[in-house]
Amino acid sequence: MADGLSGLDEYPVHQAPQPALWVASSDRNFYDRCYLNAHDRTGEIFVVTGLGYYPNLGTKDAFVLVRRGDTQTAVHLGDAIDDDRLDQRVGGYRIEVTEPLKTLRLVLEETEGIALDLRWRGCFDVVREQPHVMRSGSRVTLDAQRFAQVGTWEGSITVDGELIAVSPDRWVGTRDRSWGIRPVGEPAPAGAPARPPFEGMWWLYLPLRFDDFAIVLIIQEDPDGFRTLNDCTRIWRDGRREQLGWPRVKVHYAPGTRIPTGASVACTAPDGKPVRLEVESLLPVPLHVGGGYGGDPDWSHGVWRGPGFAERVSYNMTAPEVAGRVMFGVIDHVGRAVCDGAEGWGLFEHAALGRHDPSGFPDWTTVAS
């Protein structure tokens, strides 16, 4: 609309002295994105999806990943951004907020043989995570706020004419929404080399649902093991929240790789009692194989592909050109967990990129023995 005004300006939601559609930061990398996943606890199927808006690039996009067996299928959608930010949609993909912070509806109208009609119900309140900041020298490369939630799904998934029923007694998942600054769109000019040079990062994200509580753990470490982000929250059904201290983590890697098979996590409750987590991977989905994260060669968030863009790409995960790059990015796993005898399910997300001294990785190519 004229002068950047939209219907949002009728409401008291402004955060800066300018129209609501104009974000306060002029950084080209400003983004506002949601991420969701769904699985039936068997390790036979994992759906990972998300939608993002990039106001300073004028774009919006969405993706869907479906992993079954050795095949990972991606659907990509992109378009120009519009003024109606309350109607979250890209092409045939949309997210409807039916009850904020509690229930959603996720729809992908049939696109290249893939369709979704899923209803999300949060089992516990959302958890607001600590602010997440990264720098390259003096330059901010990531400055984000995120909230996370665990829940159940109901509805249907269609893959090439096969209808998969989704019921909340079996289908669980996690979601998050984040916004702020992170690399998006076409690569920016590099400028001078970073000082010190980037040697890698180690990352662990565990949003897990149990019958009586949920745990959201997020850790990032520098190559020397110095922890730059440490956030571990347990939330109970009555809304009580606990911080579970400084988790001590041992990731178990498949020999000859950096692909995790599981992790052991030792936490501490506020009363000093130990809280122990054992997590195992049932099915991996590398987010840099069709998901647009971490240098994915086929899809990058925020890149302009033209109006009404949609495509489907399928990957044979055993093919050498795909399998060879799986461990060099962030991998989302169907996660089964045990916490002091209680069984839980959710997301096991991990990356060990470059040097990480505590893991015994001195460079980018060393793998577990």
C-alpha angles and dihedrals in degrees: 000000000000116000091000095290121146140168090277089071089070089069132069094247101110119132098180137029093266138073114305092243091061111081117222093238121072090202109128088221096065109131141172113199144162127208127195137174137188137191139160096230093251100096089233096106136021125181119196121180144159148171128216140189122204107188097181091051094044092232142113130186146171137202139195125199121192118186118192120162110315095341125090114187124195130195116195126194129180140170145152116289118256136201100253101085091166089066101066106196142131113190108307093348121093142160119210119198103214096171115007115245091002117054136021140171119221119196133180110179111217106296120172090335097313125107136167133191107171135158119208126208120186113226094200136018117283118267118225107216127212116275110273117219131174130175137193101208104310094337120100110230098171131020110160145156120209140180124197137198139180122216151130136279135221130182134052145304121204122200117180094329096318112121114212114196115220117204127180093231089068109015117081136161150152135245140189139186121207137174138179131070128338133137110288137153126019115351113274121228108283101226119190118348114272116262113241094025119242108263099176143274139246119220137184127177121177119174102172134178123213127173096260104023146010129226125207113189125178124175133170125183136188121234091270091052096257105151114231096174126032119167125150119165131175116199125192129208092258090056098258113148130204132187111224098208126231106340117217110215136197114184116202113217130197107251114265093020145066091233110119124229093187147321140235115217126188114197134171127229119222090259090057097254116137119251113198127196128191113189128185133190117235099173131003126218112187107213092209091063101079097326098094098237130122105007098323104180093209105046134019126183116251097014113139110241098167132270119315094006118180133160143158124221126182126199131201100218092203094056109111094234090056102034090049093064101038096097094049096077146033113306124199115206135193095249128210114188140185118203114187090325098319117116120226141171137208142097127339105191121177144161131178104187121178123328120007114165098194090056094047094247108136096177145002097285106042114112135193117280 
